Amino acid sequence: MLLGPLTTHRRKTIHPVKAGSLFLGGSLFLFLCVIPARSQKPAATDHPLPKYDLQTETKTKGVVDEVNVLALGTRKDFTELVIKNGDDKLRVYLCPKPFQDEMGITFSKGDEIAVTGSKVKQETLDVILARQLVKGTDTLMFRDDKGNPVWDPRTGK
């Protein structure tokens, strides 16, 4: 006599108490994971990126005295020019270095430039956020007519 496999049909039932404790345990786990993540502060930057102000837009000319790359806002590679206009030195914030490289723009000490931009306070310094810059016969646009950057804030290009 040949016997086949024995089959039994059992139904699993979840008791309301077990389902409730399972839900509570899962919720508690998510809560414990989310709280530490929410309490972390965003990475501090040396200098937050100032906002472009159309009301303080100005035009100036000068000669490049220094070319610097500094940490500004979420960027660690923001190009700054220090220009001399007579005895005055002005700081001009241009754009992220990847955007400058993509456009093929270079600056050297002694370059004559004309800048249109917003004069704003950066901590205790007066700086110009460049919207447009003229170097020789080239006109370079860094911001649109409303002062919004023309580069992608995520990639810097």
C-alpha positions as CSV (number, residue, x, y, z in Angstrom):
1,M,0.0,0.0,0.0
2,L,1.4,3.4,-1.1
3,L,0.6,6.4,1.0
4,G,0.8,9.9,-0.3
5,P,2.1,12.9,1.6
6,L,0.0,13.9,4.5
7,T,-1.5,17.4,4.0
8,T,-2.9,19.4,6.7
9,H,-4.6,22.7,6.3
10,R,-4.0,25.1,9.1
11,R,-5.2,28.6,9.2
12,K,-3.0,31.2,10.7
13,T,-4.8,33.7,12.7
14,I,-3.3,36.8,14.1
15,H,-4.7,37.8,17.4
16,P,-5.6,41.5,17.8
17,V,-3.1,41.8,20.7
18,K,-0.2,40.5,18.6
19,A,-1.1,42.7,15.6
20,G,-1.3,45.8,17.9
21,S,2.1,45.0,19.5
22,L,3.6,44.4,16.1
23,F,2.3,47.8,14.9
24,L,3.5,49.5,18.1
25,G,7.0,47.9,17.8
26,G,7.4,49.0,14.2
27,S,6.2,52.5,15.0
28,L,8.6,52.7,17.9
29,F,11.5,51.6,15.7
30,L,10.7,54.3,13.1
31,F,10.3,56.9,15.8
32,L,13.7,56.0,17.2
33,C,15.4,56.2,13.8
34,V,13.7,59.5,12.8
35,I,14.4,61.5,16.0
36,P,18.2,61.4,15.8
37,A,18.2,62.2,12.1
38,R,15.9,65.2,12.6
39,S,17.9,66.6,15.5
40,Q,21.1,66.8,13.5
41,K,22.0,70.3,12.4
42,P,22.8,70.9,8.8
43,A,26.5,71.3,8.1
44,A,27.6,74.7,9.1
45,T,29.3,76.8,6.4
46,D,31.9,79.5,6.9
47,H,29.7,82.1,5.2
48,P,26.0,81.8,4.2
49,L,25.2,82.9,0.6
50,P,23.8,86.4,0.7
51,K,20.6,87.2,-1.2
52,Y,20.7,89.3,-4.4
53,D,18.9,92.6,-3.8
54,L,17.7,94.5,-7.0
55,Q,17.3,97.7,-4.9
56,T,21.1,97.8,-4.3
57,E,22.2,97.1,-7.8
58,T,25.3,99.1,-8.8
59,K,27.9,99.3,-11.6
60,T,31.6,99.6,-11.0
61,K,34.9,99.2,-12.8
62,G,38.2,98.1,-11.6
63,V,41.4,96.0,-12.0
64,V,41.6,92.5,-10.6
65,D,43.9,92.4,-7.6
66,E,43.2,88.9,-6.3
67,V,41.3,85.8,-7.4
68,N,40.2,83.6,-4.5
69,V,38.1,80.4,-4.1
70,L,36.1,80.3,-0.9
71,A,33.4,78.5,1.0
72,L,30.1,80.2,0.5
73,G,26.7,78.9,1.3
74,T,26.7,75.2,0.5
75,R,29.5,75.6,-2.0
76,K,33.2,75.0,-1.1
77,D,34.4,76.4,-4.4
78,F,32.9,79.9,-5.0
79,T,35.0,82.3,-7.0
80,E,35.7,85.7,-5.5
81,L,37.5,88.6,-7.2
82,V,39.1,91.4,-5.2
83,I,39.2,94.5,-7.5
84,K,40.9,97.8,-7.1
85,N,39.1,101.0,-8.1
86,G,41.5,103.8,-7.2
87,D,42.4,103.3,-3.5
88,D,39.3,101.2,-2.9
89,K,39.2,97.4,-2.9
90,L,35.9,95.7,-3.6
91,R,35.0,92.0,-3.2
92,V,33.0,90.5,-6.0
93,Y,31.3,87.1,-5.7
94,L,30.9,85.6,-9.1
95,C,29.8,81.9,-9.2
96,P,30.8,78.4,-8.3
97,K,34.2,77.3,-9.8
98,P,32.6,74.4,-11.9
99,F,30.3,77.0,-13.7
100,Q,33.3,79.3,-14.3
101,D,35.3,76.3,-15.7
102,E,32.4,75.2,-17.9
103,M,32.1,78.7,-19.4
104,G,35.9,78.8,-20.0
105,I,36.3,81.9,-18.0
106,T,39.6,82.8,-16.4
107,F,40.7,85.8,-14.4
108,S,44.2,87.1,-13.6
109,K,45.7,89.9,-11.6
110,G,45.6,93.0,-13.7
111,D,42.5,92.2,-15.7
112,E,40.3,95.2,-16.3
113,I,36.6,94.5,-15.7
114,A,33.3,96.2,-15.3
115,V,30.7,94.6,-12.9
116,T,27.0,95.0,-12.5
117,G,25.7,93.5,-9.3
118,S,24.0,93.8,-6.0
119,K,26.0,95.5,-3.1
120,V,25.1,93.5,0.0
121,K,26.6,92.9,3.5
122,Q,28.4,89.6,4.1
123,E,28.9,89.6,7.8
124,T,30.9,92.8,8.3
125,L,32.1,93.2,4.7
126,D,30.4,94.9,1.7
127,V,30.5,92.6,-1.3
128,I,29.0,92.7,-4.8
129,L,27.1,89.7,-6.1
130,A,27.9,89.8,-9.8
131,R,25.0,89.6,-12.2
132,Q,27.0,90.7,-15.3
133,L,30.7,91.2,-15.9
134,V,32.4,92.7,-18.9
135,K,36.0,91.6,-19.5
136,G,37.5,92.9,-22.7
137,T,35.0,92.2,-25.4
138,D,33.2,89.4,-23.4
139,T,30.0,90.0,-21.5
140,L,29.5,87.3,-18.9
141,M,26.1,86.6,-17.3
142,F,26.0,85.1,-13.8
143,R,22.4,85.9,-12.8
144,D,19.2,86.7,-14.6
145,D,17.4,90.0,-14.6
146,K,15.8,89.1,-11.2
147,G,19.1,88.3,-9.6
148,N,18.6,84.5,-9.7
149,P,21.8,82.5,-10.4
150,V,22.0,81.0,-13.9
151,W,24.0,78.0,-12.6
152,D,22.5,74.8,-11.2
153,P,22.7,75.1,-7.4
154,R,23.1,71.3,-7.0
155,T,26.0,70.9,-9.4
156,G,27.4,74.3,-9.5
157,K,27.4,74.2,-13.3
